[in-house]
Every structure is written in structure tokens, then in C-alpha cells.
Amino acid sequence: MSNPPVIVDRAGLWDAEALSDVAAATFPLACPPGATPDDIEIFVTDVLSGERFGEYLSDPARIVLKALADDDIVGYAMLVAGDPADPAVAAAVALHPVVEISKMYVLPGHHGTGVSTALMLAALEWARTEGYPGVWLGVNQENVRAQRFYAKHGFSGVGARTFTVGNQVYQDYVMRLVL
């Protein structure tokens, strides 16, 4: 059985609840092994709710791309235009202006079907078209699968940062791609 074609498009306000549902299903899969269900629930409630996605989709500095298969959202990527708020991350990224790939998640049933690659290519194309010299992202230091995916697309490690999930602080690698 072949996979349905993947279409990547810009999400709109009407997609907020569906994106929140995908985020709630996918975020726990990328969490560090030590993340507790309570901490994950706090993060999902505070950062990935339908209300928060409504805010993201209304923010001119954010672009949310949705991946569709058979008219269902099966993944998404969130891009944030602007310099990193953390001075250490900004120094490590060393590009201005720059775009962060803040989130990129795909539903488990669609892993290995090209959805992640389609989202990444669309994100990079958006950044190039808008004239950004590069993009950056943070990835948990224990998420080797994601690190390999980003390296395959040309990203390299340039630093580190912390990332809070609920009440726990984790270590991320900062990766950058010069376009």
C-alpha cells in the first residue's frame, strides 16, 4: 500500500485545534526519557493548547506549516523569525536575521513516509524566499534520531541551551544551517 501524497501548506487560524491535537499526540514522543507524564501535561497545556496555537497563528513573527495527507493534518512545523532571546544562543547561531525552527512534529503513523522531509524542505524554502541567511533549532541531547535527521539536512551543532518541560530542565543541542 502506498502512502498518500503529502501537501505542505501554511496553517490558518481555523487549524488551531487540529494542530493542538497533533501537538498533544506528538510532543511526548520527542521528550527526554526522564520526562514525567505530569511535566509533559504541563507543557502541552501551557504551550500546545488550541488557544496557544491561535496566538501563534496570529503572531506575524511566526509561520506555522501543516503537512496534510488525505486532508488530515499529520504534522506541522513552526518557524519563528527573529534573533534568539538567549544571548548565548544568539552568539552560537551567529546569523542575523535568523529563523528558528521551533517545532517540527509528525504523527507516529506517518514516520518514515516523507512527511518530516516535506516539512523541512518547505521550512527551508520559506526561509530562503524571505531572504534569511540561515535557520537554527534546538534538539534534546538524547534525541539521536532527530539529530540524525537534522544533520542529513545539513544542520551542524553550534552550541547548547536549556529547555524546560513542566518542572524539569533539559539540555538541548543548538544546530544551525547556513542557507
C-alpha positions in Angstrom: 0.0 0.0 0.0 1.4 3.4 -1.0 1.4 6.4 1.2 -0.9 9.3 0.3 0.9 12.3 -1.1 2.0 14.9 1.4 1.0 18.5 0.9 2.6 21.2 3.0 0.7 24.5 3.3 0.6 27.4 5.6 -1.8 26.9 8.5 -4.5 29.3 9.3 -6.4 30.2 12.5 -9.0 27.6 11.6 -6.4 24.9 12.1 -5.6 25.8 15.7 -7.5 23.0 17.4 -6.3 20.3 14.9 -2.7 21.5 15.3 -3.1 21.3 19.1 -4.4 17.7 18.8 -1.4 16.8 16.7 1.0 18.5 19.1 -0.5 16.7 22.1 -0.1 13.4 20.3 3.5 14.0 19.1 5.3 16.1 21.7 5.6 13.2 24.2 7.4 11.1 21.6 10.2 13.6 21.4 10.6 14.2 25.2 13.6 13.0 27.0 13.2 9.6 28.6 13.1 11.1 32.1 10.1 13.4 31.4 7.2 12.6 33.6 3.6 12.4 32.4 2.8 15.4 34.7 5.6 17.5 33.3 4.5 16.6 29.7 0.9 17.5 30.6 2.0 20.9 32.0 4.0 21.6 28.8 1.1 20.5 26.5 -1.4 22.6 28.4 0.8 25.7 28.7 2.5 25.7 25.2 0.5 23.5 22.8 -3.2 24.2 23.6 -5.7 25.3 20.9 -5.7 28.7 22.5 -1.9 29.0 22.3 -1.9 27.8 18.6 -4.5 30.6 18.0 -1.9 33.0 19.4 0.9 31.5 17.3 -1.2 31.7 14.1 -2.0 35.3 14.8 1.7 36.3 15.5 3.3 37.9 12.5 6.7 36.7 13.6 5.6 33.0 13.4 4.8 30.8 10.4 3.1 27.5 11.0 3.3 25.0 8.2 0.9 22.0 8.2 1.5 18.7 6.5 -1.6 17.2 5.0 -2.2 13.6 4.0 -5.7 12.7 2.8 -6.9 16.2 4.0 -5.8 15.4 7.6 -3.1 17.3 9.4 -0.4 14.7 10.1 2.5 17.0 11.1 3.5 20.6 11.5 6.5 22.9 11.8 6.6 26.3 13.5 9.1 28.9 12.3 9.9 31.9 14.4 11.5 34.9 12.7 13.9 37.0 14.8 17.1 36.7 16.8 17.2 34.2 19.7 16.2 35.8 23.0 19.0 33.9 24.8 22.3 35.8 24.3 24.4 32.6 24.4 22.2 31.0 21.7 22.4 34.2 19.6 26.2 34.2 19.8 26.3 30.5 18.9 23.9 30.9 16.0 25.9 34.0 14.8 23.4 34.9 12.0 21.3 37.9 11.7 18.4 37.9 10.9 17.7 34.3 11.5 14.7 31.9 11.7 14.2 29.3 14.4 12.5 26.0 13.6 10.8 26.0 16.9 8.7 22.9 16.5 8.6 20.1 13.9 6.5 17.0 14.7 4.8 14.2 12.8 2.1 11.8 13.9 3.6 8.3 14.7 1.7 6.5 11.9 3.4 8.8 9.4 7.0 8.4 10.5 9.2 7.3 7.6 6.7 8.4 4.9 8.4 11.6 3.9 6.3 14.0 6.0 9.2 15.3 8.0 11.3 15.8 4.9 8.4 17.7 3.2 8.1 19.9 6.2 11.8 20.6 6.5 12.1 21.4 2.8 9.1 23.7 3.0 10.5 25.5 6.1 13.9 26.0 4.4 12.3 27.2 1.2 10.3 29.7 3.2 13.4 31.0 4.9 15.3 31.3 1.6 12.4 33.0 -0.1 12.2 35.5 2.7 15.9 36.2 2.5 17.1 34.8 5.7 20.8 33.7 5.8 20.1 30.7 7.9 17.9 28.8 10.4 18.5 27.2 13.8 16.8 24.8 16.1 17.2 23.2 19.5 17.1 19.4 19.8 17.3 17.4 23.0 20.7 15.9 23.5 19.2 12.4 24.0 17.1 12.6 20.8 19.6 10.9 18.5 17.0 10.1 15.8 16.1 13.8 15.4 19.8 14.9 15.4 20.5 12.5 12.6 17.5 13.8 10.6 18.7 17.4 11.0 22.3 16.5 10.1 21.0 14.8 7.0 19.5 18.1 6.0 22.8 20.0 6.6 22.5 21.2 10.1 25.5 21.2 12.4 25.9 21.7 16.1 27.0 25.1 17.2 26.1 25.2 20.9 23.8 24.2 23.7 20.8 25.6 25.6 18.4 24.5 28.3 14.7 23.6 27.6 12.0 23.4 30.3 9.3 20.7 30.2 7.0 21.2 33.1 9.2 21.4 36.2 12.3 19.8 34.6 15.1 21.4 32.8 16.8 19.5 30.0 19.8 20.1 27.8 19.4 20.7 24.1 22.0 21.0 21.3 21.7 24.1 19.2 22.0 23.3 15.5 22.3 25.7 12.6 22.1 25.6 8.8 23.5 28.5 6.7 21.4 28.8 3.6 
